[in-house]
Amino acid sequence: MENISDIIKKIGKGNVSYYVKELNKWVNSRRMSKELSKIGSNTQLWYDSNILRIQSSSNRPKCKLPGCENECRFIDISHGYRDTCCTDHGNKLASLNRQFYWATHEEEKKEIYEKLSSNNKWRENLSKAQRRLRDKDPVSYSEMKRKSNIKALENNPDLYKNHSNLMKSYYSNEENRIKTSQAIKDRYKRDLDLHRKISERTKNSLNTEESRMKRSKSHIDLWKNPTEKMINPKGGSGFRGIKSRIYSPYEDKFISFDSNWERYFFINMSNNPDVIKIIRGAGISIGYINPNDRISHNYIPDFLIEYSNGYKEVVEIKPQLIVDTDEIVNIKYRYAIKYLSDKNIGYRFITEKNYKFT
């Protein structure tokens, strides 16, 4: 059996020659394809016969990704075969190898994670790079992230579950929660215009024709087979909202919203120069009697707004249909008017008819 040195030799820097016994001569790597074509062969067949010592294509290397039996992709005479049959399987195999490595090196994983957690410089650099691309073309950036997430999920079906478990583990530590909360607060304090910037980026990414069509189709498909909660949430009117949270500089904490209408209203009023304070939940509790059970309940309005001229008002955000037809809402309104009039505080409903939620 021939040694590798008998058929391959290096001549100078980056120059390799191969011995072709059918031609009885040494051939430079750049001319191998042309010379082998003269005898009806090619570089892959020469590699099979002389390097791997196989005579049948059925004996060629098979893809190493579990469950795949396809032939590995041939690169060239210098590099031979890949470990997998295609790039997609190569990415999946690399992902599996990484998972196996970190599963068997927990101490090393923990050490690296602690080192990264103590040094946020890499996070800042990544954030700057993302911000530059996002500000330049937010729509393309959003599409790139979407495709990247889909690809990552295909390569690792448990990606979301693993990430969720990682976040739960991280935030189960009280120190980590305090650190993250403080970092977000500091960011808003450093950049007082951050609310507006985030609002504009969100609008730019959502106000494209493609984005609107996707949301519309999603809602149509969802309501073709609605759940009981969608039709009658909490046994109420049937209207539902998308819950969210945002940091409020007026209260120095995160506040929650029960709908996008409340979120849009808060952001818009935050950018109003005449507004000096917005308090979520109004900071007050109004008692009322529910005629259905004749029991005293407490009603907490959506917002208390204080203007630069000294005027204060309580705002309740509701769909116009609810304001017109819901008996409980109107009972709350009457009790609120009576309670607030003694404190010289106004009260009004904000609906889709008297306000544009954008």
Buried (B, 14 or more C-beta within 10 A) or exposed (E): EEEEEEBBEEEEEEEBBBBBEEEEEEBEBEEBBEBBEEEEBBBBBBBBEBBEEEEEEEEBBBBBBEEBEEEBBBEEBEEBBBBBBBEEBBBBBBBBEEEEEEEEEEEEEEEEEEEEEEEEEEEEEEEEEEEEBBEEEBBEBBBEEEEEEEEBEEBBEEBEEEEEEEEEEEEEEEEEEEEEEEEEBEEBEEEEEBBBEBBEBEEBBBEBEEBEEEEEEEEEEEEEEEEEEEEEBEEEBEEBBEEEEBBBBBBEEEBEBBBEBBBBBBBBBBEEEEBEEBBBBBEBEBEBEBEEEEEEBEBEBBBBBBEEEEEBBBBBBBBEEBBEEBEBBEBBBEBBBEBBEEEEBEBEBBBEEEBEBE
